[in-house]
Amino acid sequence: MAKSRPIVLVNWLDSCSPSRKWQDMNDMKGYKPLPCSTVGFLMEKRKDAIIIAASMSNGAGCTEAGDYTAIPRNCVVSIKRLK
């Protein structure tokens, strides 16, 4: 069986570009980073990033996981252990 990993909820801020057209520079004053939440298996907690996997095999001898997300550490607002 694969090594058990904690399931976590990571709240973080992502870059945001709500418009792809040219516009007046005064219109961008309300732009803010976009709050996001990601739930998954905590694979690594590094200085530069938190690595989350959405899926993980639990078969005998299997060490595979998938749907990885690397969230830059400086974007992380909070990490809460769910299980």
C-alpha positions in Angstrom: 0.0 0.0 0.0 1.3 3.5 -0.8 2.4 5.8 2.0 -0.5 7.5 3.6 -0.6 11.3 2.9 -2.7 13.9 4.8 -5.7 15.3 3.0 -5.5 19.1 3.1 -7.4 22.2 2.1 -5.1 24.9 0.7 -6.4 28.5 0.4 -4.3 30.6 -2.0 -4.2 33.6 -4.2 -3.9 33.3 -8.0 -3.1 35.9 -10.6 -6.1 37.3 -12.3 -6.6 38.8 -15.8 -10.4 39.2 -16.2 -10.1 41.0 -19.5 -8.1 40.2 -22.6 -8.8 43.4 -24.4 -7.1 46.8 -24.4 -8.8 49.1 -21.9 -8.2 52.4 -20.0 -5.6 52.1 -17.3 -8.0 53.6 -14.8 -10.2 50.5 -15.2 -7.6 48.2 -13.7 -7.8 49.8 -10.2 -10.3 47.2 -9.0 -8.3 44.1 -10.1 -7.2 41.8 -7.3 -5.7 38.4 -7.0 -8.3 35.6 -7.2 -8.9 33.6 -4.0 -8.7 29.9 -4.8 -9.1 26.6 -2.8 -7.5 23.3 -3.6 -8.2 20.0 -1.7 -6.0 17.0 -2.1 -3.2 14.8 -0.8 -0.2 16.8 0.5 2.7 15.3 -1.4 5.4 17.8 -0.5 5.8 21.0 1.5 8.8 22.8 0.2 10.3 26.3 0.6 9.1 27.4 -2.8 5.8 25.4 -3.2 3.1 23.2 -1.8 2.5 20.1 -4.0 -1.0 18.6 -3.9 -2.2 15.5 -5.8 -5.9 15.0 -6.5 -5.6 11.2 -6.8 -3.3 8.6 -5.3 -3.1 4.9 -5.9 -3.5 2.6 -2.8 -2.6 -0.6 -4.6 0.1 -2.9 -3.1 3.5 -1.7 -4.1 2.1 1.2 -6.2 3.7 4.6 -5.7 1.7 6.6 -8.3 -0.3 9.7 -7.9 -1.9 12.1 -10.4 -3.3 15.5 -11.1 -0.5 17.3 -9.3 -0.8 21.0 -8.5 2.2 23.1 -7.5 1.1 26.1 -5.5 3.8 28.8 -5.1 4.5 29.2 -1.3 4.2 33.0 -1.4 0.6 32.6 -2.8 -0.6 30.3 0.1 -2.9 32.0 2.6 -3.6 28.9 4.7 -3.3 25.1 4.9 -5.8 23.1 6.9 -5.5 19.4 7.5 -8.8 17.6 6.8 -7.8 14.0 7.5 
